Structures are given as structure tokens and as C-alpha cells.
Amino acid sequence: MYQIYVQFKCLNGKREAFVDALKKEGILNAIRNEDGCHRYDYYFSEADSTELLLIEAWESREHQQIHLTQPHMARLREIKGDYVEATVLGEFSLKK
């Protein structure tokens, strides 16, 4: 399993609107239905109203890389420009 996190720094008052826009466009459903997607979930920080965390889990790194080339991801990047000012991502592993 390949897992990554994406930490978004959203513009003031835009965090929830960003996720709502992705839902409205059908992007989240499209991603969750992609081959190899096990998890694609957003979490809101209680301490910072501009912080949004995305946790992704894919069957493999290759599945995640294919995901980045999908048309709905191009649309996500367009939408993101109106809501997000910075993005940090990284990989992680959960030990059993």
C-alpha cells in the first residue's frame, strides 16, 4: 500500500468551500472510484481554520501516479487556485 498526506493552507474562509466545490464537481467521487484507490479523505484542523489535511491510500505508487494524470485532477488543480495558497505533501507508512 502506498500512502501520502497533503497539507493545504487555505485562504481565509475558503477551507470548507474548497471541499464543497470538489464534491459539487463530482471530483471526489471520481477519485474514490479510480482503480487502486483505497482511501481519499479530507480532515479539518480544529486548531487552524485555514488548514486542511488529505490522506490518500493507493494500491501502489503507480496507481497514485496514474491518478495524477486523470482529467478530473486537472479540474481539481484549476479549482484549487481559488481556495489554496500553499501545499505540502509527504509519504507515510502505518505499521501494524
N, CA, C and O atoms as a printed pandas DataFrame, in Angstrom:
     atom_number atom_name residue_name chain_id  residue_number  x_coord  y_coord  z_coord
0              1         N          MET        A               1    0.847   -1.178    0.000
1              2        CA          MET        A               1    0.000    0.000    0.000
2              3         C          MET        A               1    0.892    1.241    0.000
3              4         O          MET        A               1    1.906    1.293    0.697
4              5         N          TYR        A               2    0.503    2.224   -0.783
5              6        CA          TYR        A               2    1.216    3.493   -0.878
6              7         C          TYR        A               2    0.323    4.571   -0.277
7              8         O          TYR        A               2   -0.815    4.759   -0.707
8              9         N          GLN        A               3    0.850    5.281    0.726
9             10        CA          GLN        A               3    0.067    6.286    1.437
10            11         C          GLN        A               3    0.790    7.626    1.424
11            12         O          GLN        A               3    2.005    7.703    1.606
12            13         N          ILE        A               4    0.003    8.681    1.203
13            14        CA          ILE        A               4    0.562   10.025    1.254
14            15         C          ILE        A               4   -0.392   10.933    2.023
15            16         O          ILE        A               4   -1.571   10.629    2.204
16            17         N          TYR        A               5    0.163   12.059    2.469
17            18        CA          TYR        A               5   -0.667   13.107    3.049
18            19         C          TYR        A               5   -0.402   14.379    2.256
19            20         O          TYR        A               5    0.686   14.587    1.721
20            21         N          VAL        A               6   -1.422   15.222    2.196
21            22        CA          VAL        A               6   -1.294   16.539    1.580
22            23         C          VAL        A               6   -1.859   17.537    2.579
23            24         O          VAL        A               6   -3.018   17.440    2.982
24            25         N          GLN        A               7   -1.040   18.484    2.967
25            26        CA          GLN        A               7   -1.456   19.526    3.906
26            27         C          GLN        A               7   -1.664   20.807    3.110
27            28         O          GLN        A               7   -0.733   21.335    2.501
28            29         N          PHE        A               8   -2.892   21.295    3.127
29            30        CA          PHE        A               8   -3.244   22.514    2.415
30            31         C          PHE        A               8   -3.337   23.684    3.391
31            32         O          PHE        A               8   -3.876   23.544    4.489
32            33         N          LYS        A               9   -2.814   24.822    2.989
33            34        CA          LYS        A               9   -3.021   26.088    3.692
34            35         C          LYS        A               9   -4.018   26.849    2.820
35            36         O          LYS        A               9   -3.667   27.364    1.759
36            37         N          CYS        A              10   -5.266   26.912    3.285
37            38        CA          CYS        A              10   -6.335   27.536    2.510
38            39         C          CYS        A              10   -6.412   29.029    2.792
39            40         O          CYS        A              10   -5.980   29.504    3.842
40            41         N          LEU        A              11   -6.963   29.744    1.848
41            42        CA          LEU        A              11   -7.235   31.156    2.052
42            43         C          LEU        A              11   -8.280   31.295    3.148
43            44         O          LEU        A              11   -9.116   30.407    3.319
44            45         N          ASN        A              12   -8.246   32.401    3.898
45            46        CA          ASN        A              12   -9.193   32.612    4.996
46            47         C          ASN        A              12  -10.626   32.430    4.521
47            48         O          ASN        A              12  -11.047   33.019    3.525
48            49         N          GLY        A              13  -11.371   31.600    5.254
49            50        CA          GLY        A              13  -12.773   31.375    4.963
50            51         C          GLY        A              13  -13.054   30.492    3.760
51            52         O          GLY        A              13  -14.207   30.369    3.346
52            53         N          LYS        A              14  -12.022   29.873    3.187
53            54        CA          LYS        A              14  -12.194   29.107    1.946
54            55         C          LYS        A              14  -12.040   27.596    2.122
55            56         O          LYS        A              14  -12.267   26.845    1.174
56            57         N          ARG        A              15  -11.663   27.139    3.308
57            58        CA          ARG        A              15  -11.364   25.710    3.514
58            59         C          ARG        A              15  -12.565   24.822    3.182
59            60         O          ARG        A              15  -12.458   23.926    2.344
60            61         N          GLU        A              16  -13.698   25.061    3.827
61            62        CA          GLU        A              16  -14.873   24.234    3.608
62            63         C          GLU        A              16  -15.401   24.394    2.188
63            64         O          GLU        A              16  -15.882   23.437    1.581
64            65         N          ALA        A              17  -15.305   25.620    1.663
65            66        CA          ALA        A              17  -15.772   25.893    0.308
66            67         C          ALA        A              17  -14.966   25.107   -0.728
67            68         O          ALA        A              17  -15.508   24.691   -1.752
68            69         N          PHE        A              18  -13.678   24.904   -0.465
69            70        CA          PHE        A              18  -12.835   24.117   -1.374
70            71         C          PHE        A              18  -13.352   22.685   -1.466
71            72         O          PHE        A              18  -13.555   22.162   -2.562
72            73         N          VAL        A              19  -13.563   22.059   -0.324
73            74        CA          VAL        A              19  -14.059   20.682   -0.318
74            75         C          VAL        A              19  -15.458   20.613   -0.939
75            76         O          VAL        A              19  -15.761   19.684   -1.687
76            77         N          ASP        A              20  -16.298   21.585   -0.632
77            78        CA          ASP        A              20  -17.645   21.623   -1.215
78            79         C          ASP        A              20  -17.589   21.730   -2.737
79            80         O          ASP        A              20  -18.374   21.081   -3.429
80            81         N          ALA        A              21  -16.673   22.539   -3.264
81            82        CA          ALA        A              21  -16.527   22.684   -4.717
82            83         C          ALA        A              21  -16.106   21.363   -5.351
83            84         O          ALA        A              21  -16.595   21.008   -6.423
84            85         N          LEU        A              22  -15.202   20.631   -4.696
85            86        CA          LEU        A              22  -14.761   19.336   -5.223
86            87         C          LEU        A              22  -15.908   18.333   -5.238
87            88         O          LEU        A              22  -16.042   17.545   -6.174
88            89         N          LYS        A              23  -16.733   18.367   -4.191
89            90        CA          LYS        A              23  -17.914   17.484   -4.142
90            91         C          LYS        A              23  -18.896   17.847   -5.255
91            92         O          LYS        A              23  -19.368   16.976   -5.987
92            93         N          LYS        A              24  -19.195   19.131   -5.373
93            94        CA          LYS        A              24  -20.173   19.610   -6.353
94            95         C          LYS        A              24  -19.773   19.222   -7.776
95            96         O          LYS        A              24  -20.629   18.868   -8.586
96            97         N          GLU        A              25  -18.490   19.288   -8.079
97            98        CA          GLU        A              25  -17.986   18.950   -9.418
98            99         C          GLU        A              25  -17.902   17.433   -9.649
99           100         O          GLU        A              25  -17.650   16.989  -10.770
100          101         N          GLY        A              26  -18.113   16.645   -8.593
101          102        CA          GLY        A              26  -18.031   15.190   -8.723
102          103         C          GLY        A              26  -16.613   14.656   -8.687
103          104         O          GLY        A              26  -16.382   13.480   -8.970
104          105         N          ILE        A              27  -15.669   15.505   -8.343
105          106        CA          ILE        A              27  -14.255   15.123   -8.361
106          107         C          ILE        A              27  -13.945   14.087   -7.283
107          108         O          ILE        A              27  -13.230   13.120   -7.547
108          109         N          LEU        A              28  -14.469   14.275   -6.081
109          110        CA          LEU        A              28  -14.158   13.324   -5.003
110          111         C          LEU        A              28  -14.688   11.938   -5.333
111          112         O          LEU        A              28  -13.995   10.947   -5.103
112          113         N          ASN        A              29  -15.895   11.845   -5.866
113          114        CA          ASN        A              29  -16.428   10.537   -6.251
114          115         C          ASN        A              29  -15.602    9.909   -7.357
115          116         O          ASN        A              29  -15.343    8.706   -7.337
116          117         N          ALA        A              30  -15.185   10.720   -8.328
117          118        CA          ALA        A              30  -14.367   10.201   -9.429
118          119         C          ALA        A              30  -13.046    9.642   -8.904
119          120         O          ALA        A              30  -12.606    8.576   -9.335
120          121         N          ILE        A              31  -12.420   10.354   -7.984
121          122        CA          ILE        A              31  -11.149    9.886   -7.424
122          123         C          ILE        A              31  -11.350    8.598   -6.645
123          124         O          ILE        A              31  -10.598    7.639   -6.816
124          125         N          ARG        A              32  -12.363    8.575   -5.790
125          126        CA          ARG        A              32  -12.601    7.394   -4.949
126          127         C          ARG        A              32  -12.975    6.162   -5.770
127          128         O          ARG        A              32  -12.847    5.036   -5.290
128          129         N          ASN        A              33  -13.430    6.367   -6.992
129          130        CA          ASN        A              33  -13.763    5.243   -7.872
130          131         C          ASN        A              33  -12.617    4.832   -8.793
131          132         O          ASN        A              33  -12.767    3.908   -9.592
132          133         N          GLU        A              34  -11.487    5.505   -8.690
133          134        CA          GLU        A              34  -10.334    5.144   -9.525
134          135         C          GLU        A              34   -9.780    3.783   -9.118
135          136         O          GLU        A              34   -9.856    3.382   -7.957
136          137         N          ASP        A              35   -9.225    3.090  -10.096
137          138        CA          ASP        A              35   -8.575    1.807   -9.847
138          139         C          ASP        A              35   -7.419    1.997   -8.864
139          140         O          ASP        A              35   -6.552    2.844   -9.077
140          141         N          GLY        A              36   -7.411    1.219   -7.803
141          142        CA          GLY        A              36   -6.318    1.253   -6.841
142          143         C          GLY        A              36   -6.499    2.218   -5.692
143          144         O          GLY        A              36   -5.652    2.264   -4.800
144          145         N          CYS        A              37   -7.587    3.002   -5.680
145          146        CA          CYS        A              37   -7.807    3.957   -4.585
146          147         C          CYS        A              37   -8.458    3.233   -3.408
147          148         O          CYS        A              37   -9.547    2.672   -3.532
148          149         N          HIS        A              38   -7.774    3.255   -2.269
149          150        CA          HIS        A              38   -8.304    2.650   -1.044
150          151         C          HIS        A              38   -8.863    3.712   -0.097
151          152         O          HIS        A              38   -9.771    3.440    0.688
152          153         N          ARG        A              39   -8.310    4.922   -0.181
153          154        CA          ARG        A              39   -8.739    5.978    0.733
154          155         C          ARG        A              39   -8.385    7.330    0.139
155          156         O          ARG        A              39   -7.301    7.519   -0.412
156          157         N          TYR        A              40   -9.320    8.268    0.261
157          158        CA          TYR        A              40   -9.091    9.641   -0.178
158          159         C          TYR        A              40  -10.004   10.503    0.681
159          160         O          TYR        A              40  -11.160   10.732    0.327
160          161         N          ASP        A              41   -9.488   10.982    1.812
161          162        CA          ASP        A              41  -10.301   11.653    2.818
162          163         C          ASP        A              41   -9.677   12.962    3.275
163          164         O          ASP        A              41   -8.468   13.053    3.488
164          165         N          TYR        A              42  -10.525   13.975    3.421
165          166        CA          TYR        A              42  -10.116   15.281    3.933
166          167         C          TYR        A              42  -10.457   15.406    5.411
167          168         O          TYR        A              42  -11.474   14.887    5.870
168          169         N          TYR        A              43   -9.590   16.106    6.158
169          170        CA          TYR        A              43   -9.779   16.347    7.588
170          171         C          TYR        A              43   -9.526   17.824    7.869
171          172         O          TYR        A              43   -8.571   18.415    7.365
172          173         N          PHE        A              44  -10.403   18.404    8.683
173          174        CA          PHE        A              44  -10.301   19.811    9.044
174          175         C          PHE        A              44   -9.582   19.954   10.378
175          176         O          PHE        A              44   -9.907   19.259   11.341
176          177         N          SER        A              45   -8.605   20.855   10.437
177          178        CA          SER        A              45   -7.907   21.144   11.687
178          179         C          SER        A              45   -8.843   21.888   12.629
179          180         O          SER        A              45   -9.522   22.832   12.226
180          181         N          GLU        A              46   -8.873   21.462   13.868
181          182        CA          GLU        A              46   -9.644   22.153   14.894
182          183         C          GLU        A              46   -8.912   23.414   15.347
183          184         O          GLU        A              46   -9.547   24.402   15.716
184          185         N          ALA        A              47   -7.599   23.384   15.320
185          186        CA          ALA        A              47   -6.783   24.487   15.837
186          187         C          ALA        A              47   -6.517   25.593   14.812
187          188         O          ALA        A              47   -6.258   26.734   15.194
188          189         N          ASP        A              48   -6.578   25.273   13.523
189          190        CA          ASP        A              48   -6.231   26.239   12.480
190          191         C          ASP        A              48   -7.311   26.208   11.397
191          192         O          ASP        A              48   -7.424   25.231   10.657
192          193         N          SER        A              49   -8.093   27.266   11.307
193          194        CA          SER        A              49   -9.236   27.296   10.382
194          195         C          SER        A              49   -8.834   27.374    8.908
195          196         O          SER        A              49   -9.695   27.334    8.028
196          197         N          THR        A              50   -7.538   27.485    8.637
197          198        CA          THR        A              50   -7.075   27.502    7.247
198          199         C          THR        A              50   -6.421   26.179    6.840
199          200         O          THR        A              50   -6.100   25.983    5.668
200          201         N          GLU        A              51   -6.225   25.281    7.792
201          202        CA          GLU        A              51   -5.522   24.032    7.500
202          203         C          GLU        A              51   -6.486   22.908    7.135
203          204         O          GLU        A              51   -7.508   22.697    7.788
204          205         N          LEU        A              52   -6.129   22.200    6.074
205          206        CA          LEU        A              52   -6.895   21.063    5.576
206          207         C          LEU        A              52   -5.909   19.937    5.299
207          208         O          LEU        A              52   -4.877   20.151    4.662
208          209         N          LEU        A              53   -6.223   18.750    5.774
209          210        CA          LEU        A              53   -5.340   17.597    5.590
210          211         C          LEU        A              53   -6.037   16.565    4.728
211          212         O          LEU        A              53   -7.197   16.228    4.968
212          213         N          LEU        A              54   -5.339   16.065    3.735
213          214        CA          LEU        A              54   -5.826   14.998    2.869
214          215         C          LEU        A              54   -4.981   13.757    3.115
215          216         O          LEU        A              54   -3.752   13.821    3.089
216          217         N          ILE        A              55   -5.639   12.628    3.354
217          218        CA          ILE        A              55   -4.955   11.339    3.495
218          219         C          ILE        A              55   -5.360   10.477    2.300
219          220         O          ILE        A              55   -6.546   10.274    2.040
220          221         N          GLU        A              56   -4.367    9.979    1.583
221          222        CA          GLU        A              56   -4.607    9.114    0.425
222          223         C          GLU        A              56   -3.947    7.763    0.659
223          224         O          GLU        A              56   -2.839    7.692    1.190
224          225         N          ALA        A              57   -4.624    6.696    0.266
225          226        CA          ALA        A              57   -4.045    5.353    0.292
226          227         C          ALA        A              57   -4.350    4.699   -1.056
227          228         O          ALA        A              57   -5.501    4.628   -1.487
228          229         N          TRP        A              58   -3.301    4.231   -1.700
229          230        CA          TRP        A              58   -3.395    3.629   -3.033
230          231         C          TRP        A              58   -2.808    2.219   -3.010
231          232         O          TRP        A              58   -1.961    1.900   -2.175
232          233         N          GLU        A              59   -3.255    1.410   -3.907
233          234        CA          GLU        A              59   -2.742    0.042   -4.041
234          235         C          GLU        A              59   -1.226    0.066   -4.253
235          236         O          GLU        A              59   -0.503   -0.780   -3.728
236          237         N          SER        A              60   -0.757    1.049   -5.032
237          238        CA          SER        A              60    0.680    1.172   -5.312
238          239         C          SER        A              60    0.989    2.614   -5.690
239          240         O          SER        A              60    0.089    3.411   -5.959
240          241         N          ARG        A              61    2.265    2.927   -5.705
241          242        CA          ARG        A              61    2.698    4.263   -6.145
242          243         C          ARG        A              61    2.296    4.488   -7.596
243          244         O          ARG        A              61    1.943    5.604   -7.977
244          245         N          GLU        A              62    2.346    3.443   -8.402
245          246        CA          GLU        A              62    1.971    3.548   -9.805
246          247         C          GLU        A              62    0.500    3.954   -9.952
247          248         O          GLU        A              62    0.164    4.777  -10.803
248          249         N          HIS        A              63   -0.375    3.378   -9.123
249          250        CA          HIS        A              63   -1.784    3.763   -9.155
250          251         C          HIS        A              63   -1.941    5.255   -8.831
251          252         O          HIS        A              63   -2.721    5.957   -9.475
252          253         N          GLN        A              64   -1.205    5.724   -7.841
253          254        CA          GLN        A              64   -1.294    7.128   -7.446
254          255         C          GLN        A              64   -0.771    8.032   -8.562
255          256         O          GLN        A              64   -1.319    9.110   -8.795
256          257         N          GLN        A              65    0.271    7.604   -9.242
257          258        CA          GLN        A              65    0.822    8.416  -10.327
258          259         C          GLN        A              65   -0.144    8.487  -11.511
259          260         O          GLN        A              65   -0.270    9.536  -12.142
260          261         N          ILE        A              66   -0.822    7.387  -11.815
261          262        CA          ILE        A              66   -1.839    7.390  -12.868
262          263         C          ILE        A              66   -2.980    8.332  -12.479
263          264         O          ILE        A              66   -3.511    9.064  -13.315
264          265         N          HIS        A              67   -3.345    8.298  -11.201
265          266        CA          HIS        A              67   -4.395    9.177  -10.666
266          267         C          HIS        A              67   -4.106   10.643  -10.998
267          268         O          HIS        A              67   -5.026   11.389  -11.335
268          269         N          LEU        A              68   -2.867   11.056  -10.910
269          270        CA          LEU        A              68   -2.497   12.453  -11.152
270          271         C          LEU        A              68   -2.728   12.889  -12.594
271          272         O          LEU        A              68   -2.828   14.085  -12.868
272          273         N          THR        A              69   -2.811   11.942  -13.513
273          274        CA          THR        A              69   -2.977   12.263  -14.934
274          275         C          THR        A              69   -4.438   12.292  -15.380
275          276         O          THR        A              69   -4.714   12.570  -16.547
276          277         N          GLN        A              70   -5.366   12.015  -14.486
277          278        CA          GLN        A              70   -6.789   11.945  -14.853
278          279         C          GLN        A              70   -7.362   13.339  -15.111
279          280         O          GLN        A              70   -6.936   14.315  -14.494
280          281         N          PRO        A              71   -8.331   13.425  -16.029
281          282        CA          PRO        A              71   -8.940   14.734  -16.343
282          283         C          PRO        A              71   -9.532   15.441  -15.118
283          284         O          PRO        A              71   -9.447   16.665  -15.016
284          285         N          HIS        A              72  -10.122   14.695  -14.201
285          286        CA          HIS        A              72  -10.701   15.337  -13.017
286          287         C          HIS        A              72   -9.622   15.937  -12.116
287          288         O          HIS        A              72   -9.909   16.844  -11.335
288          289         N          MET        A              73   -8.394   15.446  -12.210
289          290        CA          MET        A              73   -7.309   16.041  -11.431
290          291         C          MET        A              73   -6.869   17.374  -12.036
291          292         O          MET        A              73   -6.461   18.280  -11.307
292          293         N          ALA        A              74   -6.947   17.499  -13.349
293          294        CA          ALA        A              74   -6.670   18.796  -13.978
294          295         C          ALA        A              74   -7.699   19.817  -13.503
295          296         O          ALA        A              74   -7.355   20.965  -13.219
296          297         N          ARG        A              75   -8.952   19.401  -13.416
297          298        CA          ARG        A              75  -10.002   20.297  -12.926
298          299         C          ARG        A              75   -9.779   20.640  -11.461
299          300         O          ARG        A              75   -9.989   21.785  -11.062
300          301         N          LEU        A              76   -9.358   19.667  -10.645
301          302        CA          LEU        A              76   -9.065   19.933   -9.234
302          303         C          LEU        A              76   -7.987   21.004   -9.118
303          304         O          LEU        A              76   -8.109   21.912   -8.296
304          305         N          ARG        A              77   -6.949   20.914   -9.915
305          306        CA          ARG        A              77   -5.870   21.897   -9.859
306          307         C          ARG        A              77   -6.377   23.295  -10.229
307          308         O          ARG        A              77   -5.936   24.285   -9.645
308          309         N          GLU        A              78   -7.293   23.382  -11.188
309          310        CA          GLU        A              78   -7.884   24.671  -11.553
310          311         C          GLU        A              78   -8.660   25.260  -10.373
311          312         O          GLU        A              78   -8.497   26.431  -10.030
312          313         N          ILE        A              79   -9.498   24.438   -9.764
313          314        CA          ILE        A              79  -10.320   24.876   -8.633
314          315         C          ILE        A              79   -9.434   25.277   -7.460
315          316         O          ILE        A              79   -9.683   26.288   -6.803
316          317         N          LYS        A              80   -8.411   24.491   -7.202
317          318        CA          LYS        A              80   -7.519   24.719   -6.061
318          319         C          LYS        A              80   -6.958   26.140   -6.041
319          320         O          LYS        A              80   -6.783   26.719   -4.969
320          321         N          GLY        A              81   -6.680   26.695   -7.191
321          322        CA          GLY        A              81   -6.116   28.039   -7.275
322          323         C          GLY        A              81   -6.972   29.116   -6.635
323          324         O          GLY        A              81   -6.456   30.156   -6.224
324          325         N          ASP        A              82   -8.278   28.880   -6.546
325          326        CA          ASP        A              82   -9.195   29.855   -5.956
326          327         C          ASP        A              82   -9.323   29.723   -4.435
327          328         O          ASP        A              82   -9.914   30.586   -3.787
328          329         N          TYR        A              83   -8.772   28.645   -3.864
329          330        CA          TYR        A              83   -9.002   28.354   -2.455
330          331         C          TYR        A              83   -7.741   28.109   -1.623
331          332         O          TYR        A              83   -7.759   28.283   -0.405
332          333         N          VAL        A              84   -6.659   27.711   -2.272
333          334        CA          VAL        A              84   -5.474   27.235   -1.551
334          335         C          VAL        A              84   -4.273   28.113   -1.888
335          336         O          VAL        A              84   -4.029   28.440   -3.050
336          337         N          GLU        A              85   -3.522   28.492   -0.841
337          338        CA          GLU        A              85   -2.328   29.310   -1.079
338          339         C          GLU        A              85   -1.030   28.525   -0.969
339          340         O          GLU        A              85   -0.009   28.966   -1.497
340          341         N          ALA        A              86   -1.036   27.373   -0.299
341          342        CA          ALA        A              86    0.190   26.571   -0.167
342          343         C          ALA        A              86   -0.170   25.101    0.051
343          344         O          ALA        A              86   -1.214   24.771    0.614
344          345         N          THR        A              87    0.723   24.239   -0.411
345          346        CA          THR        A              87    0.514   22.794   -0.299
346          347         C          THR        A              87    1.833   22.121    0.074
347          348         O          THR        A              87    2.881   22.426   -0.495
348          349         N          VAL        A              88    1.765   21.204    1.034
349          350        CA          VAL        A              88    2.921   20.389    1.426
350          351         C          VAL        A              88    2.469   18.937    1.372
351          352         O          VAL        A              88    1.390   18.605    1.862
352          353         N          LEU        A              89    3.290   18.063    0.777
353          354        CA          LEU        A              89    2.908   16.655    0.764
354          355         C          LEU        A              89    4.062   15.774    1.172
355          356         O          LEU        A              89    5.231   16.155    1.110
356          357         N          GLY        A              90    3.689   14.577    1.594
357          358        CA          GLY        A              90    4.694   13.624    2.013
358          359         C          GLY        A              90    4.128   12.212    2.048
359          360         O          GLY        A              90    2.916   12.008    1.972
360          361         N          GLU        A              91    5.017   11.256    2.163
361          362        CA          GLU        A              91    4.632    9.853    2.252
362          363         C          GLU        A              91    4.679    9.410    3.702
363          364         O          GLU        A              91    5.425    9.967    4.507
364          365         N          PHE        A              92    3.882    8.409    4.031
365          366        CA          PHE        A              92    3.952    7.832    5.367
366          367         C          PHE        A              92    3.585    6.372    5.309
367          368         O          PHE        A              92    3.007    5.893    4.333
368          369         N          SER        A              93    3.926    5.682    6.359
369          370        CA          SER        A              93    3.633    4.245    6.467
370          371         C          SER        A              93    3.074    3.969    7.843
371          372         O          SER        A              93    3.627    4.406    8.852
372          373         N          LEU        A              94    1.974    3.240    7.876
373          374        CA          LEU        A              94    1.399    2.823    9.155
374          375         C          LEU        A              94    1.845    1.395    9.446
375          376         O          LEU        A              94    1.600    0.489    8.650
376          377         N          LYS        A              95    2.474    1.205   10.547
377          378        CA          LYS        A              95    2.942   -0.129   10.941
378          379         C          LYS        A              95    1.810   -0.868   11.634
379          380         O          LYS        A              95    1.048   -0.282   12.403
380          381         N          LYS        A              96    1.710   -2.142   11.356
381          382        CA          LYS        A              96    0.698   -2.962   12.031
382          383         C          LYS        A              96    1.260   -3.600   13.263
383          384         O          LYS        A              96    0.552   -4.327   13.960
